[in-house]
Amino acid sequence: MNGGNITKVTEILLLGFKNVQKLRGPLFVLLLLVYCVTVCVNILIIILVSTSKSLHSPMYFFLSQLSLADILLTTDIIPIVLVSVLNDGLVMSFTGCITQFYVFGGSESSECFILTIMAYDRYLAICNPLRYTLMMNFTICLKSVLCSWFLSFSFILVTTLMLSALEYCGPNVIDHFFCDFAPILELSCSETSAVQLEVVLLSIPVMIFPLIIIMVSYGCIVMAILQLPSHIDRWKSFSTCSSHLTVVCIFYGTLIVIYILPTKGFSLSISKVIAVLYTMVTPMLNPLIYSLKNKDIKCAIENFSKIWAHRPLY
């Protein structure tokens, strides 16, 4: 093996969903529908939060950022999967594969941070309502979101650069539908222990600490809700954070299964199904979960529909 960081593999073959020739048409239509629904609903959330005065609050501002991360995630994954389904696989450049991993990792990491901020927002609103306005003013919200995006793509940049510095001598086949960390690492003919250790260390501030903060926040929220004298007050308080808690459970549940729990017993098919959940299904469900039981968003949608219906045609 020659010295230096020489990348010998210049193209990557993504196998995608193998042996789906008979279901290629329905699968393509289904994935296209999922992508269209995900993008349209998340864009609608962003528009509503931006234009509706009733949604000008920290909670909905953070929700719009979550929608932005979901759009970025699905746009990074699904279009390539659609091409892969049509062509029974996809050949992409090594640089394109690394770039897809970077965008995927950055958007997933940003969701971890944003969900954490949303949990802290609910904690302040329920447990410290008198300090809520002071602690969650627009400046603090904007800084926390910008910090989340910056840290997310900075952390994943470290992993991406270390992956790019490895030698790839072949094979160049990834039995997956997108370029994730583990499949890329399996292609390397270099010593990968340093990269694996770096990912474990980075998972602490990106995944573990945020999850701990979320759990502590909801522990305090539950204790505060149980101390309320009225059953109606308890239900109203819980309903304000039930949607966020549902999204957190779905998001972190899939991440823990695929990235933290041992996966040696998992077949490739099971791993792909789990990956479909957090790359395609979850981004589509997030805005639906938040909007189905939310009166403010329903009212904003009704007002937006009325304005759109009465717009001038010229």
C-alpha positions in Angstrom: 0.0 0.0 0.0 1.4 3.4 -1.0 2.0 6.1 1.6 -0.2 9.2 1.7 -3.9 9.6 1.7 -4.6 8.4 -1.8 -8.2 7.7 -2.7 -8.3 4.9 -5.2 -12.0 4.4 -5.3 -13.5 7.2 -7.4 -17.1 5.8 -7.8 -19.5 4.2 -5.4 -22.2 1.7 -6.4 -25.3 2.0 -4.2 -27.3 -1.2 -4.4 -30.3 0.5 -2.8 -33.3 -1.9 -2.5 -32.3 -5.0 -4.3 -34.7 -7.6 -5.8 -37.6 -5.1 -6.1 -38.0 -5.4 -9.9 -41.7 -6.4 -9.6 -42.4 -3.7 -7.0 -40.2 -1.0 -8.7 -43.2 1.0 -10.0 -45.2 1.0 -6.7 -42.1 1.7 -4.6 -41.1 4.6 -6.8 -44.6 6.1 -6.6 -44.7 5.6 -2.8 -41.3 7.2 -2.2 -42.1 10.1 -4.5 -45.4 10.6 -2.6 -43.6 10.5 0.7 -41.0 13.1 -0.6 -43.7 15.4 -2.0 -45.8 15.2 1.2 -42.7 15.8 3.4 -41.5 18.8 1.5 -44.9 20.4 1.1 -46.1 19.9 4.7 -42.8 21.2 6.1 -42.7 24.2 3.8 -46.3 24.9 4.9 -45.2 24.9 8.5 -42.4 27.3 7.7 -44.7 29.6 5.8 -47.3 29.5 8.6 -44.8 30.3 11.3 -43.4 33.2 9.2 -46.7 34.8 8.3 -49.1 34.1 11.1 -48.9 36.4 14.1 -50.5 33.7 16.3 -47.5 31.5 15.7 -44.8 34.1 16.5 -43.6 32.3 19.6 -40.4 30.4 20.5 -42.1 27.0 20.3 -43.2 27.5 16.7 -40.0 29.2 15.7 -38.1 26.1 16.8 -40.7 24.0 15.0 -40.0 25.8 11.7 -36.3 25.1 12.2 -37.1 21.4 12.7 -39.1 21.5 9.5 -36.1 23.0 7.7 -33.9 20.2 9.0 -36.4 17.7 7.8 -36.5 19.2 4.3 -32.8 19.2 4.1 -32.6 15.5 5.3 -35.2 14.1 2.8 -33.9 16.2 -0.1 -30.4 14.8 0.6 -31.7 11.2 0.6 -34.9 10.5 -1.3 -34.1 11.9 -4.8 -31.1 9.6 -5.0 -33.1 6.7 -3.8 -35.7 7.4 -6.5 -33.0 7.2 -9.2 -31.7 4.1 -7.6 -35.1 2.4 -7.6 -35.6 3.2 -11.3 -32.1 2.0 -12.4 -31.9 -0.9 -9.9 -28.9 0.7 -8.2 -26.9 3.9 -8.6 -23.3 4.8 -9.4 -22.2 8.1 -7.8 -18.9 9.7 -7.3 -16.9 9.2 -4.1 -17.1 12.9 -3.5 -20.8 12.9 -3.9 -21.1 10.0 -1.5 -19.1 11.8 1.1 -21.1 15.0 0.5 -24.4 13.1 1.0 -23.1 11.8 4.3 -22.0 15.3 5.4 -25.5 16.8 4.7 -27.2 13.8 6.3 -25.1 13.9 9.4 -25.5 17.7 9.7 -29.2 17.6 9.4 -29.6 14.7 11.8 -27.3 16.4 14.4 -29.2 19.7 14.1 -32.5 17.8 14.8 -30.9 16.5 18.0 -30.0 20.0 19.1 -33.3 21.6 18.0 -35.4 18.9 19.8 -33.3 19.6 22.9 -34.0 23.3 22.7 -37.7 22.6 22.3 -37.7 20.4 25.4 -36.0 23.2 27.4 -38.5 25.6 26.0 -41.4 23.4 27.3 -39.6 23.1 30.6 -39.4 26.9 31.1 -43.0 27.4 29.9 -44.4 24.9 32.4 -41.9 24.9 35.3 -40.8 28.6 35.2 -43.5 30.5 33.5 -42.6 33.8 35.2 -39.1 33.7 33.7 -40.2 32.3 30.3 -40.4 35.6 28.5 -37.0 36.7 29.8 -35.3 33.4 29.1 -36.9 32.8 25.7 -36.8 36.2 24.0 -36.2 36.4 20.2 -32.5 37.1 20.5 -31.9 34.1 22.7 -34.0 31.9 20.4 -32.1 33.1 17.3 -28.7 32.6 18.9 -29.6 29.1 20.1 -30.8 28.0 16.7 -27.8 29.5 14.9 -25.5 27.8 17.4 -27.3 24.5 16.8 -26.8 24.6 13.1 -23.2 25.7 13.4 -22.3 23.0 16.0 -24.1 20.3 14.0 -22.3 20.9 10.7 -19.0 21.6 12.5 -19.1 18.3 14.4 -20.0 16.3 11.3 -17.3 18.1 9.3 -14.7 16.6 11.6 -16.0 13.0 10.9 -16.3 13.8 7.2 -12.7 15.0 6.9 -11.4 11.9 8.7 -13.4 9.7 6.4 -12.1 11.5 3.4 -8.5 11.1 4.6 -8.8 7.3 4.7 -7.6 5.1 1.8 -10.2 3.3 -0.3 -8.8 0.5 -2.3 -12.0 -1.4 -3.1 -14.5 -2.8 -3.3 -16.7 0.1 -4.1 -20.1 -1.4 -3.5 -22.4 -0.2 -0.7 -25.4 -2.4 0.1 -27.6 0.4 1.3 -29.7 3.2 -0.2 -27.6 6.1 1.0 -24.0 6.8 2.1 -24.1 6.3 5.9 -21.0 6.2 8.1 -20.7 2.4 8.7 -21.1 1.4 5.0 -18.5 4.0 3.9 -16.1 2.9 6.6 -16.4 -0.8 5.5 -14.9 0.2 2.1 -11.7 1.6 3.6 -8.5 -0.4 3.5 -6.9 1.9 6.2 -6.9 1.5 10.0 -10.3 2.9 11.1 -10.0 2.7 14.9 -9.2 6.4 15.2 -12.3 7.4 13.1 -14.5 5.0 15.1 -13.2 6.4 18.4 -13.8 10.0 17.2 -17.4 9.2 16.2 -18.0 7.6 19.7 -16.6 10.7 21.4 -18.6 13.1 19.2 -21.8 11.2 19.8 -21.6 12.3 23.5 -22.2 16.0 22.8 -24.4 15.4 19.8 -26.7 12.6 21.0 -26.1 11.6 24.6 -26.0 15.0 26.3 -29.1 16.3 24.4 -31.0 13.1 25.3 -30.1 13.5 28.9 -31.2 17.2 28.9 -34.5 16.1 27.2 -35.1 13.4 29.8 -34.3 15.7 32.7 -36.5 18.4 31.3 -39.4 16.1 30.9 -38.8 14.6 34.3 -39.2 18.1 35.8 -42.2 18.7 33.5 -44.0 15.6 34.7 -43.4 16.5 38.4 -44.7 20.0 37.8 -47.8 18.7 36.1 -48.6 16.2 38.8 -48.5 19.0 41.4 -51.3 20.9 39.6 -54.5 20.7 41.5 -56.9 20.6 38.6 -57.2 17.6 36.2 -58.0 20.0 33.4 -54.9 22.1 34.1 -52.8 18.9 34.1 -54.2 17.8 30.8 -53.7 21.2 29.2 -50.1 21.4 30.4 -49.4 17.9 29.1 -51.0 18.5 25.7 -48.6 21.4 25.1 -45.6 19.0 25.1 -47.2 15.7 24.0 -46.5 16.3 20.3 -42.8 17.1 21.0 -42.5 14.1 23.3 -43.9 11.8 20.5 -41.4 13.2 18.0 -38.5 12.8 20.4 -39.5 9.1 21.1 -39.7 8.3 17.4 -36.5 10.2 16.4 -34.3 9.0 19.3 -35.8 5.5 19.3 -34.7 4.8 15.7 -31.3 6.5 16.2 -30.6 4.4 19.4 -31.6 1.2 17.6 -29.4 1.8 14.6 -26.4 3.6 16.1 -26.1 2.6 19.8 -27.5 -0.9 20.2 -25.5 -3.8 18.8 -26.5 -4.4 15.2 -24.6 -7.7 14.5 -27.8 -9.6 14.8 -29.7 -7.4 12.4 -30.0 -8.4 8.8 -29.4 -5.8 6.1 -33.1 -5.7 5.3 -34.0 -4.8 9.0 -31.2 -2.1 9.0 -32.6 -0.6 5.8 -36.2 -0.6 7.2 -35.0 1.2 10.3 -33.0 3.6 8.2 -36.2 4.3 6.1 -37.9 5.3 9.4 -35.5 8.0 10.4 -34.6 9.3 6.9 -38.0 9.3 5.3 -40.9 8.5 7.6 -40.0 10.6 10.6 -39.5 13.8 8.6 -42.9 13.3 7.1 -44.6 12.5 10.4 -43.0 15.4 12.4 -45.2 18.2 11.0 -48.3 16.0 10.9 -47.9 15.1 14.6 -47.5 18.8 15.5 -50.4 20.0 13.4 -53.1 17.3 13.9 -53.9 18.3 17.5 -52.6 21.8 17.5 -55.4 24.4 17.5 -53.0 27.3 16.7 -51.7 25.6 13.6 -55.2 24.6 12.5 -56.4 28.1 12.8 -53.4 29.4 10.9 -54.0 26.9 8.2 -57.7 28.0 8.0 -56.7 31.7 7.8 -54.0 30.9 5.2 -56.5 28.9 3.1 -59.0 31.8 3.2 -56.4 34.3 2.1 -55.2 32.0 -0.7 -58.8 31.3 -1.8 -59.6 35.1 -2.0 -56.3 36.1 -3.7 -56.6 38.0 -7.0 -56.3 36.0 -10.1 -54.3 38.6 -12.0 
